[in-house]
């Protein structure tokens, strides 16, 4: 089971990274952080199931970073002209 989860986490992480790096729009980048959050949460599960504390801790922190990305790109209004 943890092997399947690892592949899901890997695939979602790759998709999210491509979307963020493409910077297609504010909304798409925001949704990429949603996908990144899903990826990091699955990695947390994999780290727990496989007894790998470094993987678990890293992805708990990355989940927080990704939640900040969601806040920054989807919740906060974009600044208007200066």
HUZI-V952711 format. One record per backbone hydrogen bond with DSSP energy under -0.5 kcal/mol. CO is the residue of the C=O (numbers start at 0). NH is the residue of the N-H. Records with the same first field share a line. If there is no record, write none. Layout:
CO = NH + NH
This chain:
0 = 4
1 = 5
2 = 6
3 = 7
4 = 8
5 = 9
6 = 10
7 = 11
8 = 12
9 = 13
10 = 14
11 = 15
12 = 16
13 = 17
14 = 18
15 = 19
16 = 20
17 = 21
18 = 22 + 23
24 = 28
25 = 29
26 = 30
27 = 31
28 = 32
29 = 33
30 = 34
31 = 35
32 = 36
33 = 37
34 = 38
35 = 39
36 = 40
37 = 41
38 = 42
39 = 43
40 = 44
41 = 45
42 = 46
43 = 47
44 = 48
45 = 49
46 = 51
47 = 50
50 = 52
51 = 55
52 = 56
53 = 57
54 = 58
55 = 59
56 = 60
57 = 61
58 = 62
59 = 63
60 = 64
61 = 65
62 = 66
63 = 67
64 = 68
65 = 69
66 = 70
67 = 71
68 = 72
69 = 73 + 74
70 = 74 + 75
